Amino acid sequence: MAKIKLGSRTIDLPKNRMLRIAIGILLVFFGFLGFLPLVGFWMVPLGLLVLSVDIPLVRRWRRQAQVRLGQWLKLHYPSLAERLGYTNGNKRP
């Protein structure tokens, strides 16, 4: 089963690859219509996150953004970074 990991949380996705891609494309498409009621711009990053499971280019962008976010959080908000799972790889609990 495909999963997305956000910090310390894990989200299960459908097993069918085409269904995951369709869900991701729909989320991105409706996210661009964020000025309408019931949809919002929050759907664009969520759609890209779903697409990152199956599309290597989007996965690369997501991973680079995740690493940059973790570095920024460790620098500015170390307690929040640790709570979200962005810990130093050399430390052991």
NULUM-825538 format. One line per 8 residues: number of its first residue (from 1); their letters; for each residue x, y, z of C-alpha. Coordinates in steps of 0.001 Angstrom, whole numbers, plus 500000, padded with zeros to 6 digits. Layout:
<sites>
NUM = a = X:Y:Z | ...
</sites>
This chain:
<sites>
1 = makiklgs = 500000:500000:500000 | 501253:503472:499129 | 501856:505804:502045 | 502833:509413:502549 | 504875:510350:505596 | 504555:513900:506929 | 506880:514360:509844 | 505816:511665:512278
9 = rtidlpkn = 502397:511045:510647 | 501628:508482:507953 | 498742:508705:505485 | 497566:505655:503520 | 496721:506082:499838 | 494770:503812:497477 | 496654:500808:496076 | 495684:501562:492472
17 = rmlriaig = 498350:503742:490814 | 495963:505283:488271 | 493519:506214:491047 | 496314:507938:493010 | 497387:509893:489928 | 493776:510871:489175 | 493249:512042:492768 | 496479:514079:492651
25 = illvffgf = 495595:515721:489325 | 492084:516556:490505 | 493403:518089:493728 | 495873:520262:491805 | 493237:521279:489236 | 490617:522229:491831 | 493313:523931:493904 | 493835:526408:491086
33 = lgflplvg = 490141:527234:491434 | 490785:528222:495044 | 488863:531455:494749 | 485615:529430:494526 | 483732:528244:497626 | 484443:524688:498888 | 487814:524473:497182 | 490995:526179:498183
41 = fwmvplgl = 494591:526773:497296 | 495552:524218:499990 | 494576:521530:497474 | 497576:522267:495196 | 500304:521135:497630 | 498154:518208:498736 | 497729:517120:495112 | 501465:517441:494479
49 = lvlsvdip = 502102:515378:497596 | 499820:512605:496300 | 501455:512783:492861 | 504914:512516:494439 | 504227:508868:495244 | 504187:507899:491550 | 505990:510651:489620 | 509762:510867:490229
57 = lvrrwrrq = 510090:514552:489253 | 507424:515616:491752 | 508962:513275:494362 | 512320:515021:493897 | 510724:518472:494372 | 508884:517274:497488 | 512019:515769:498996 | 514072:518908:498367
65 = aqvrlgqw = 511352:521073:499940 | 511102:518692:502896 | 514855:518845:503521 | 514879:522662:503282 | 511916:522907:505650 | 513603:520592:508150 | 516821:522614:508067 | 514923:525870:508532
73 = lklhypsl = 512867:524463:511409 | 515967:523063:513151 | 517601:526480:512900 | 514648:528639:513995 | 512351:526308:515994 | 514351:523317:517243 | 511663:522030:519618 | 509017:522072:516876
81 = aerlgytn = 511445:520409:514457 | 512075:517627:516946 | 508353:517181:517583 | 507712:516893:513835 | 510466:514329:513384 | 513202:516527:511919 | 515988:515408:514195 | 519705:515262:513680
89 = gnkrp = 520592:511942:512066 | 523640:511523:514362 | 521625:511663:517575 | 520221:508529:519128 | 517241:508583:521501
</sites>
